[in-house]
Amino acid sequence: MLEKYKYHIWLHVTVLIFGLTGILGKLITTNSYLLVWYRVGIALGALLLYFFFTKHSLKIERKTLYKILLTGIIIAVHWITFFEAIKQSNVSVALVCFSSGTLFTSLIEPLYFKRRIKPYELIFGVLIMVGLYFIFNFEFQYIVGIVLSLISAALSSWFTVLNGIYIKNTSSKTITFYELLGAFLIISIYLSAQTKFDYSSFLIPIEDLKWLLILGILCTAFAFLMSTEVMKVISPYTVTISVNLEPIYSIILALIIWPESETMTYGFYMGTIIVIATIFLNAMFKKKATL
């Protein structure tokens, strides 16, 4: 039984770890660009150390390498918009709006996997958008954070689908490393240009370092590796909709840590209930389809 469902178990362990990301993003005071730069840099260092001890080869075809590096750019922009969404609103709003990734994936995945769009996936995507309407309608003061979170969700869906293709011919470890490398390079170039090569601008408060280490090693290197690995047997759509459980963990933690700023209106919680209910409905439909 454990062997049969091990990839699903790992997926949900990974989602639980992803749930810490929003909390850490709130705790870290560094701006979004530097936050992501340190996050990716720490993750790359952790992976290189892991590969050294496990003697994992990073050899890859040049054509595949270019594709994965370019995907890293998508990931970089996804993370920057995600953390900026948190800073422009709060953890709860950013994470629930991020759940719109299900709708984006239901449209993107069939294009790449050359299959018909499943009606119920579109319906579930629309249901999640209805949930977002409640949030948007009642939390209008967070419009910038909402828009940034929606952009982040679309980009997340895009690279998740791409990883579903890459994993067929390339190991998850290799994919993770080169995607993070691509993200690190593009952010380094941007920050260097923005600061006019004044590297003193890269300095961060020492109290941010402990949170960045957790974010880089646990929530990036490990979690990103596992989220790619599970797509050997689980579709990108199911991975994306499972990741929508992330708000449950993050919002509960956020309410405990910041009860004043994280307390929302009736409309927000109505939208959240719709989003979470849709996740479980999808699981039921997937189970029936495999019977």
Secondary structure, DSSP 4 states (H G I P E B T S, - for coil): -TTTTHHHHHHHHHHHHHHHHHHHHHH--S-HHHHHHHHHHHHHHHHHHHHHHHT------HHHHHHHHHHHHHHHHHHHHHHHHHHHS-HHHHHHHHTTHHHHHHHHHHHHHT-PPPHHHHHHHHHHHHHHHHHHHH-GGGHHHHHHHHHHHHHHHHHHHHHHHHTTTS-HHHHHHHHHHHHHHHHHHHHHHHTTT-GGGG---HHHHHHHHHHHIIIIIIHHHHHHHGGGTS-HHHHHHHHTTHHHHHHHHHHHH-TTTT---HHHHHHHHHHHHHHHHHHHHHHHHH-
